[in-house]
Amino acid sequence: MRLACSHNNLVIFLVARVFQVGKHGIIIEFIDPDNTRRSATYLPEIAAHEGWTKLEAIDSLMRKSGYSGTISETLRKKIKLTRYQSTLCTMQYSDYISHVRATRGAAPSIVGGKPGNH
């Protein structure tokens, strides 16, 4: 088994009501009927991977935020939705170690981990 590292660079944040599943990540913010401020986010690939529609993604984010009440169209309309795009970068762990050594002068360490040949 080979260990790989992935990193998402998030760019182009825009408050909007329109987003495309699979292209945009979304952040929702809302105040629930109990006056509790809630928020949650999904990276662009999550809704597409789950096969969700836009509505299903929003409803899932409402649940992810900790809201367990009734989800109504009235409540959905109160959501502030921010969309963003991201670039996913993946590299093998050995390439990551080489990059860190070249840019920082030392390999990363894991607290409590045993020293090894990285």
DSSP file (Angstrom, degrees, kcal/mol; ACC not computed):
  #  RESIDUE AA STRUCTURE BP1 BP2  ACC     N-H-->O    O-->H-N    N-H-->O    O-->H-N    TCO  KAPPA ALPHA  PHI   PSI    X-CA   Y-CA   Z-CA
    1    1 A M              0   0    0      0, 0.0     2,-0.4     0, 0.0     0, 0.0   0.000 360.0 360.0 360.0 135.5    0.0    0.0    0.0
    2    2 A R        -     0   0    0     91,-0.0     2,-0.4    90,-0.0    90,-0.0  -0.892 360.0-134.1-108.9 135.9    1.3    3.5   -0.9
    3    3 A L        -     0   0    0     -2,-0.4    90,-2.9     2,-0.0     2,-0.3  -0.740  24.7-173.7 -89.3 131.6    0.4    6.5    1.1
    4    4 A A  E     -A   92   0A   0     -2,-0.4     2,-0.4    88,-0.3    88,-0.2  -0.931  14.2-143.3-124.5 150.4   -0.7    9.6   -0.8
    5    5 A C  E     -A   91   0A   0     86,-2.9    86,-2.2    -2,-0.3     2,-0.4  -0.910  14.6-167.2-111.2 138.8   -1.4   13.1    0.4
    6    6 A S  E     -A   90   0A   0     -2,-0.4     2,-0.4    84,-0.2    84,-0.2  -0.955   4.4-175.2-126.1 148.3   -4.1   15.3   -1.1
    7    7 A H  E     -A   89   0A   0     82,-2.4    82,-2.9    -2,-0.4     2,-0.6  -0.996  14.6-147.0-143.3 133.8   -4.7   19.0   -0.6
    8    8 A N  E     -A   88   0A   0     -2,-0.4     2,-0.7    80,-0.2    80,-0.2  -0.908   6.9-155.5-102.7 122.6   -7.6   21.2   -1.8
    9    9 A N  E     -A   87   0A   0     78,-2.6    78,-2.0    -2,-0.6     2,-0.5  -0.884  16.5-150.0 -93.0 117.4   -6.8   24.8   -2.8
   10   10 A L  E     +A   86   0A   0     -2,-0.7     2,-0.3    76,-0.2    76,-0.2  -0.768  26.1 162.7 -94.4 130.0  -10.0   26.8   -2.3
   11   11 A V  E     +A   85   0A   0     74,-3.3    74,-2.6    -2,-0.5    -2,-0.0  -0.916  39.3  34.9-141.4 165.2  -10.5   29.8   -4.6
   12   12 A I  E     -     0   0A   0     -2,-0.3     2,-0.4    72,-0.2    -1,-0.2   0.968  61.5-164.7  55.8  70.7  -13.1   32.2   -6.0
   13   13 A F  E     +     0   0A   0     71,-0.2     2,-0.4    -3,-0.1    71,-0.2  -0.712  13.8 172.3 -83.6 133.1  -15.5   32.6   -3.1
   14   14 A L  E     -A   83   0A   0     69,-2.4    69,-2.9    -2,-0.4     2,-0.6  -0.968  34.0-131.9-147.0 124.2  -18.8   34.2   -4.2
   15   15 A V  E     +A   82   0A   0     -2,-0.4     2,-0.3    67,-0.2    67,-0.3  -0.676  54.8 137.5 -74.7 119.6  -22.1   34.7   -2.3
   16   16 A A        -     0   0    0     65,-2.2    65,-0.1    -2,-0.6    -2,-0.1  -0.978  60.1-135.0-158.5 160.4  -24.7   33.4   -4.7
   17   17 A R  S    S+     0   0    0     -2,-0.3     2,-0.4    63,-0.1    65,-0.1   0.516  87.4  77.4 -96.2  -9.5  -27.8   31.3   -4.9
   18   18 A V        +     0   0    0     63,-0.1     2,-0.3     2,-0.0    65,-0.1  -0.867  53.2 152.0-108.5 133.0  -26.6   29.4   -8.0
   19   19 A F        -     0   0    0     -2,-0.4     2,-0.5     5,-0.0    35,-0.1  -0.981  36.1-126.0-150.9 160.3  -24.1   26.6   -7.9
   20   20 A Q    >>  -     0   0    0     -2,-0.3     4,-2.5     5,-0.1     3,-1.6  -0.940  27.2-120.9-112.2 127.4  -23.2   23.5  -10.0
   21   21 A V  T 34 S+     0   0    0     -2,-0.5     4,-0.1     1,-0.3    24,-0.1  -0.452 101.5  17.5 -61.6 130.6  -22.9   20.1   -8.3
   22   22 A G  T 34 S+     0   0    0     22,-0.8    -1,-0.3     2,-0.4     3,-0.1   0.135 124.6  59.1  91.9 -19.9  -19.4   18.8   -9.0
   23   23 A K  T <4 S+     0   0    0     -3,-1.6     2,-0.4     1,-0.2    63,-0.4   0.772 101.6  45.8-105.7 -39.6  -18.0   22.2   -9.9
   24   24 A H     <  -     0   0    0     -4,-2.5    -2,-0.4    20,-0.2     2,-0.3  -0.862  63.7-145.2-113.1 139.7  -18.6   24.3   -6.8
   25   25 A G  E     -B   84   0A   0     59,-3.5    59,-2.1    -2,-0.4     2,-0.4  -0.642  28.0-147.2 -84.0 157.4  -18.1   23.7   -3.1
   26   26 A I  E     -BC  83  42A   0     16,-1.8    16,-2.1    -2,-0.3     2,-0.4  -0.985  17.9-165.2-135.1 144.2  -20.7   25.3   -1.0
   27   27 A I  E     -BC  82  41A   0     55,-2.7    55,-2.7    -2,-0.4     2,-0.4  -0.991  14.7-163.1-118.9 129.8  -20.9   26.9    2.4
   28   28 A I  E     -BC  81  40A   0     12,-2.7    12,-1.6    -2,-0.4     2,-0.4  -0.908   7.9-177.2-113.4 146.9  -24.3   27.5    4.0
   29   29 A E  E     +BC  80  39A   0     51,-1.7    51,-3.1    -2,-0.4     2,-0.3  -0.997  16.6 146.5-137.7 135.9  -25.0   29.8    6.9
   30   30 A F  E     - C   0  38A   0      8,-2.4     8,-3.5    -2,-0.4     2,-0.5  -0.987  43.8-120.3-160.7 163.7  -28.4   30.3    8.5
   31   31 A I  E     - C   0  37A   0     -2,-0.3     6,-0.2     6,-0.2    47,-0.0  -0.964  35.3-139.4-110.7 122.3  -30.1   31.0   11.8
   32   32 A D    >   -     0   0    0      4,-2.6     3,-2.4    -2,-0.5     4,-0.1  -0.175  32.0 -92.2 -77.2 173.2  -32.5   28.2   12.8
   33   33 A P  T 3  S+     0   0    0      0, 0.0    -1,-0.1     0, 0.0    -2,-0.0   0.710 127.3  58.7 -60.0 -20.2  -36.0   28.8   14.3
   34   34 A D  T 3  S-     0   0    0      2,-0.1     3,-0.1     0, 0.0    -2,-0.1   0.298 121.4-109.2 -89.5   9.5  -34.5   28.5   17.8
   35   35 A N  S <  S+     0   0    0     -3,-2.4     2,-0.5     1,-0.2    -4,-0.0   0.773  70.9 145.9  68.5  29.3  -32.2   31.5   16.9
   36   36 A T        -     0   0    0     -4,-0.1    -4,-2.6     2,-0.0     2,-0.4  -0.861  48.7-129.6 -98.0 128.1  -29.1   29.3   16.7
   37   37 A R  E     -C   31   0A   0     -2,-0.5     2,-0.3    -6,-0.2    -6,-0.2  -0.633  34.2-177.9 -77.9 128.7  -26.5   30.3   14.1
   38   38 A R  E     +C   30   0A   0     -8,-3.5    -8,-2.4    -2,-0.4     2,-0.3  -0.927  11.8 169.0-130.8 152.0  -25.5   27.4   12.0
   39   39 A S  E     +C   29   0A   0     -2,-0.3     2,-0.3    26,-0.3   -10,-0.2  -0.986   1.5 165.8-156.9 156.7  -23.0   26.7    9.1
   40   40 A A  E     -C   28   0A   0    -12,-1.6   -12,-2.7    -2,-0.3     2,-0.3  -0.967  14.3-152.0-164.5 160.8  -21.5   23.8    7.2
   41   41 A T  E     -C   27   0A   0     -2,-0.3     2,-0.4   -14,-0.2   -14,-0.2  -0.982   5.7-161.8-141.8 153.0  -19.6   23.2    4.0
   42   42 A Y  E     -C   26   0A   0    -16,-2.1   -16,-1.8    -2,-0.3    -2,-0.0  -0.998  26.6-122.8-128.9 136.9  -19.0   20.5    1.3
   43   43 A L    >>  -     0   0    0     -2,-0.4     3,-1.5   -18,-0.2     4,-0.6  -0.333  40.3 -97.9 -66.6 160.5  -16.0   20.5   -1.1
   44   44 A P  H 3> S+     0   0    0      0, 0.0   -22,-0.8     0, 0.0     4,-0.7   0.823 120.0  52.1 -53.9 -36.7  -17.0   20.4   -4.8
   45   45 A E  H 3> S+     0   0    0      1,-0.2     4,-2.4     2,-0.1     5,-0.2   0.649  91.9  76.6 -79.3 -13.1  -16.7   16.7   -5.2
   46   46 A I  H <> S+     0   0    0     -3,-1.5     4,-2.2     2,-0.2     5,-0.2   0.964  95.5  42.3 -66.2 -54.8  -18.9   15.6   -2.2
   47   47 A A  H  X>S+     0   0    0     -4,-0.6     5,-2.4     1,-0.2     4,-0.8   0.897 117.4  48.5 -61.2 -40.1  -22.4   16.2   -3.7
   48   48 A A  H ><5S+     0   0    0     -4,-0.7     3,-0.6     1,-0.2    -1,-0.2   0.921 110.3  51.3 -65.2 -43.1  -21.4   14.7   -7.0
   49   49 A H  H 3<5S+     0   0    0     -4,-2.4    -1,-0.2     1,-0.2    -2,-0.2   0.872 112.7  46.2 -61.2 -37.5  -19.8   11.6   -5.3
   50   50 A E  H 3<5S-     0   0    0     -4,-2.2    -1,-0.2    -5,-0.2    -2,-0.2   0.612 110.7-123.1 -80.7 -12.5  -23.0   11.1   -3.3
   51   51 A G  T <<5 +     0   0    0     -4,-0.8    -3,-0.2    -3,-0.6     2,-0.1   0.762  55.5 160.4  76.9  24.7  -25.2   11.6   -6.4
   52   52 A W      < -     0   0    0     -5,-2.4    -1,-0.2    -6,-0.2     2,-0.1  -0.459  38.0-132.4 -83.3 150.4  -27.1   14.4   -4.8
   53   53 A T     >  -     0   0    0     -2,-0.1     4,-2.2     1,-0.1     5,-0.2  -0.350  40.0 -96.6 -79.4 174.6  -29.2   17.1   -6.4
   54   54 A K  H  > S+     0   0    0      2,-0.2     4,-2.4     1,-0.2     5,-0.2   0.930 127.2  49.5 -59.7 -45.4  -28.7   20.7   -5.4
   55   55 A L  H  > S+     0   0    0      1,-0.2     4,-2.7     2,-0.2     5,-0.2   0.901 110.2  49.7 -62.6 -42.3  -31.6   20.5   -3.0
   56   56 A E  H  > S+     0   0    0      2,-0.2     4,-2.4     1,-0.2    -1,-0.2   0.885 110.2  51.5 -64.4 -38.1  -30.3   17.3   -1.4
   57   57 A A  H  X S+     0   0    0     -4,-2.2     4,-2.2     2,-0.2    -2,-0.2   0.927 111.9  46.1 -64.2 -44.6  -26.9   18.8   -0.9
   58   58 A I  H  X S+     0   0    0     -4,-2.4     4,-2.2     2,-0.2    -2,-0.2   0.932 113.6  48.2 -63.9 -46.1  -28.3   21.9    0.8
   59   59 A D  H  X S+     0   0    0     -4,-2.7     4,-1.9     1,-0.2    -1,-0.2   0.896 111.2  51.4 -62.2 -39.4  -30.6   19.7    3.0
   60   60 A S  H  X S+     0   0    0     -4,-2.4     4,-2.7     1,-0.2    -1,-0.2   0.897 108.9  50.9 -64.1 -39.8  -27.6   17.5    3.9
   61   61 A L  H  X S+     0   0    0     -4,-2.2     4,-2.1     2,-0.2    -1,-0.2   0.873 105.8  55.7 -64.8 -36.7  -25.6   20.6    4.8
   62   62 A M  H  <>S+     0   0    0     -4,-2.2     5,-1.6     2,-0.2     4,-0.2   0.914 111.6  43.5 -61.4 -41.3  -28.4   21.8    7.1
   63   63 A R  H ><5S+     0   0    0     -4,-1.9     3,-1.8     1,-0.2    -2,-0.2   0.907 110.3  55.6 -68.5 -41.8  -28.2   18.4    8.9
   64   64 A K  H 3<5S+     0   0    0     -4,-2.7    -2,-0.2     1,-0.3    -1,-0.2   0.841  99.6  61.5 -59.5 -33.1  -24.4   18.5    8.9
   65   65 A S  T 3<5S-     0   0    0     -4,-2.1    -1,-0.3    -5,-0.1   -26,-0.3   0.609 125.3-102.7 -69.7 -10.7  -24.7   21.9   10.7
   66   66 A G  T < 5S+     0   0    0     -3,-1.8     2,-0.4     1,-0.3    -3,-0.2   0.413  74.6 142.8 103.7  -0.5  -26.5   20.2   13.5
   67   67 A Y      < +     0   0    0     -5,-1.6    -1,-0.3     1,-0.1    -2,-0.1  -0.610  17.9 170.4 -76.8 127.4  -30.0   21.3   12.7
   68   68 A S        +     0   0    0     -2,-0.4    -1,-0.1    -3,-0.1     3,-0.1   0.310  43.7  98.5-119.7   6.7  -32.5   18.5   13.4
   69   69 A G  S    S-     0   0    0      1,-0.2     2,-0.3    -6,-0.0    -2,-0.0  -0.026  88.2 -57.3 -81.8-169.4  -35.8   20.4   13.0
   70   70 A T        -     0   0    0      1,-0.1     2,-0.8     5,-0.0    -1,-0.2  -0.528  47.0-140.3 -72.4 131.9  -38.1   20.5   10.0
   71   71 A I        +     0   0    0     -2,-0.3     2,-0.3    -3,-0.1    -1,-0.1  -0.859  31.0 174.9 -95.9 113.1  -36.5   21.7    6.8
   72   72 A S     >  -     0   0    0     -2,-0.8     4,-2.4     1,-0.1     5,-0.1  -0.718  45.8-113.1-114.0 164.8  -39.0   23.9    5.0
   73   73 A E  H  > S+     0   0    0     -2,-0.3     4,-2.0     1,-0.2     5,-0.1   0.861 118.6  57.6 -63.2 -35.2  -38.7   26.1    1.8
   74   74 A T  H  > S+     0   0    0      2,-0.2     4,-0.5     1,-0.2    -1,-0.2   0.918 108.8  44.4 -60.6 -44.3  -39.1   29.1    4.1
   75   75 A L  H >4 S+     0   0    0      1,-0.2     3,-1.2     2,-0.2     4,-0.3   0.899 110.2  55.2 -68.5 -40.5  -36.0   28.1    6.1
   76   76 A R  H >< S+     0   0    0     -4,-2.4     3,-1.6     1,-0.3    -1,-0.2   0.882 102.2  57.9 -58.3 -37.9  -34.1   27.2    2.9
   77   77 A K  H 3< S+     0   0    0     -4,-2.0    -1,-0.3     1,-0.3    -2,-0.2   0.694  99.2  59.7 -67.4 -18.1  -34.7   30.8    1.6
   78   78 A K  T << S+     0   0    0     -3,-1.2    -1,-0.3    -4,-0.5     2,-0.2   0.504  82.0 112.5 -86.5  -5.0  -33.0   32.2    4.7
   79   79 A I    <   -     0   0    0     -3,-1.6     2,-0.7    -4,-0.3   -49,-0.2  -0.472  61.1-144.9 -72.9 134.9  -29.7   30.4    3.9
   80   80 A K  E     - B   0  29A   0    -51,-3.1   -51,-1.7    -2,-0.2     2,-0.5  -0.915  24.1-162.9 -93.0 118.9  -26.7   32.5    2.9
   81   81 A L  E     - B   0  28A   0     -2,-0.7   -65,-2.2   -53,-0.2     2,-0.5  -0.917  11.3-171.7-111.7 125.8  -24.9   30.3    0.3
   82   82 A T  E     -AB  15  27A   0    -55,-2.7   -55,-2.7    -2,-0.5     2,-0.3  -0.963   9.1-159.9-113.1 129.6  -21.3   30.9   -0.7
   83   83 A R  E     +AB  14  26A   0    -69,-2.9   -69,-2.4    -2,-0.5     2,-0.3  -0.792  14.0 170.8-107.7 154.2  -19.9   28.9   -3.6
   84   84 A Y  E     - B   0  25A   0    -59,-2.1   -59,-3.5    -2,-0.3     2,-0.3  -0.970  23.4-132.8-151.7 164.4  -16.3   28.3   -4.3
   85   85 A Q  E     -A   11   0A   0    -74,-2.6   -74,-3.3    -2,-0.3     2,-0.3  -0.803  21.4-163.9-115.5 162.4  -14.1   26.2   -6.6
   86   86 A S  E     -A   10   0A   0    -63,-0.4     2,-0.5    -2,-0.3   -76,-0.2  -0.976  17.9-138.6-145.2 158.7  -11.1   24.2   -5.6
   87   87 A T  E     -A    9   0A   0    -78,-2.0   -78,-2.6    -2,-0.3     2,-0.6  -0.985  21.3-146.4-117.4 123.9   -8.1   22.5   -7.2
   88   88 A L  E     -A    8   0A   0     -2,-0.5     2,-0.5   -80,-0.2   -80,-0.2  -0.807  14.6-170.2 -94.7 123.6   -7.2   19.1   -5.8
   89   89 A C  E     -A    7   0A   0    -82,-2.9   -82,-2.4    -2,-0.6     2,-0.4  -0.951   4.9-178.1-114.3 131.5   -3.5   18.2   -5.7
   90   90 A T  E     +A    6   0A   0     -2,-0.5     2,-0.3   -84,-0.2   -84,-0.2  -0.990   6.3 165.0-130.7 138.6   -2.3   14.7   -4.9
   91   91 A M  E     -A    5   0A   0    -86,-2.2   -86,-2.9    -2,-0.4     2,-0.1  -0.982  41.9 -94.2-146.2 157.6    1.2   13.3   -4.6
   92   92 A Q  E  >  -A    4   0A   0     -2,-0.3     4,-2.0   -88,-0.2     3,-0.4  -0.384  39.2-116.3 -67.0 150.7    2.9   10.2   -3.2
   93   93 A Y  H  > S+     0   0    0    -90,-2.9     4,-2.7     1,-0.2     5,-0.2   0.878 115.7  56.0 -59.2 -39.0    4.1   10.6    0.4
   94   94 A S  H  > S+     0   0    0    -91,-0.3     4,-2.0     1,-0.2    -1,-0.2   0.878 107.7  49.0 -62.3 -36.9    7.7   10.1   -0.7
   95   95 A D  H  > S+     0   0    0     -3,-0.4     4,-2.3     2,-0.2    -1,-0.2   0.875 110.1  52.0 -68.1 -36.6    7.3   13.1   -3.1
   96   96 A Y  H  X S+     0   0    0     -4,-2.0     4,-2.8     2,-0.2    -2,-0.2   0.930 108.4  50.3 -63.0 -46.1    5.7   15.1   -0.3
   97   97 A I  H  X S+     0   0    0     -4,-2.7     4,-2.6     1,-0.2    -2,-0.2   0.917 110.9  49.5 -58.9 -44.3    8.7   14.4    2.0
   98   98 A S  H  X S+     0   0    0     -4,-2.0     4,-2.2     1,-0.2    -1,-0.2   0.912 111.4  49.2 -61.6 -42.7   11.1   15.4   -0.8
   99   99 A H  H  X S+     0   0    0     -4,-2.3     4,-2.2     2,-0.2     5,-0.2   0.925 112.0  47.7 -62.4 -45.8    9.2   18.7   -1.3
  100  100 A V  H  X>S+     0   0    0     -4,-2.8     4,-3.2     1,-0.2     5,-0.7   0.914 111.6  50.4 -64.3 -42.9    9.2   19.5    2.4
  101  101 A R  H  X5S+     0   0    0     -4,-2.6     4,-1.4    -5,-0.2    -1,-0.2   0.912 112.6  47.5 -60.4 -41.6   12.9   18.7    2.7
  102  102 A A  H  <5S+     0   0    0     -4,-2.2    -1,-0.2    -5,-0.2    -2,-0.2   0.857 122.5  33.3 -69.4 -35.1   13.6   21.0   -0.2
  103  103 A T  H  <5S+     0   0    0     -4,-2.2    -2,-0.2    -5,-0.2    -1,-0.2   0.774 133.9  24.3 -94.5 -27.8   11.4   23.9    1.0
  104  104 A R  H  <5S-     0   0    0     -4,-3.2    -3,-0.2    -5,-0.2    -2,-0.2   0.584  96.4-122.2-113.3 -14.7   11.8   23.6    4.8
  105  105 A G  S  <<S+     0   0    0     -4,-1.4     2,-0.3    -5,-0.7    -4,-0.2   0.401  85.0  58.9  88.7  -4.0   15.2   21.8    5.2
  106  106 A A  S    S-     0   0    0     -6,-0.6    -2,-0.2    -9,-0.1    -1,-0.1  -0.991  85.0-103.8-153.5 153.8   13.8   18.9    7.2
  107  107 A A        -     0   0    0     -2,-0.3   -10,-0.1     1,-0.1    -9,-0.1  -0.464  48.4 -97.7 -74.6 151.0   11.2   16.1    6.8
  108  108 A P        -     0   0    0      0, 0.0     2,-0.3     0, 0.0    -1,-0.1  -0.348  39.4-144.5 -65.8 151.2    7.9   16.6    8.7
  109  109 A S        -     0   0    0     -3,-0.1     2,-0.6     6,-0.0    -3,-0.0  -0.874   4.6-136.2-118.3 153.7    7.7   14.7   12.0
  110  110 A I    >   -     0   0    0     -2,-0.3     3,-2.6     4,-0.1     2,-0.1  -0.940  29.6-117.0-108.4 122.2    4.7   13.1   13.6
  111  111 A V  T 3  S+     0   0    0     -2,-0.6     3,-0.1     1,-0.3     0, 0.0  -0.382 102.4   9.5 -60.1 125.2    4.4   13.8   17.4
  112  112 A G  T 3  S+     0   0    0      1,-0.3    -1,-0.3    -2,-0.1     2,-0.1   0.366 102.5 128.4  84.9  -5.1    4.8   10.5   19.2
  113  113 A G    <   -     0   0    0     -3,-2.6    -1,-0.3     1,-0.1     3,-0.0  -0.459  64.4-108.4 -82.6 156.6    5.9    8.7   16.0
  114  114 A K        -     0   0    0     -2,-0.1    -4,-0.1    -3,-0.1    -1,-0.1  -0.626  38.6-103.7 -82.0 139.4    9.0    6.6   15.8
  115  115 A P        +     0   0    0      0, 0.0     2,-0.3     0, 0.0    -1,-0.1  -0.350  53.8 167.0 -59.4 142.4   11.9    8.1   13.8
  116  116 A G        -     0   0    0     -3,-0.0     2,-1.1    -2,-0.0    -3,-0.0  -0.868  46.6 -83.5-147.0 179.7   12.2    6.5   10.4
  117  117 A N              0   0    0     -2,-0.3     0, 0.0     1,-0.2     0, 0.0  -0.770 360.0 360.0 -92.5  93.5   13.8    6.7    7.0
  118  118 A H              0   0    0     -2,-1.1    -1,-0.2   -21,-0.1   -21,-0.1   0.456 360.0 360.0 -82.1 360.0   11.5    9.1    5.2
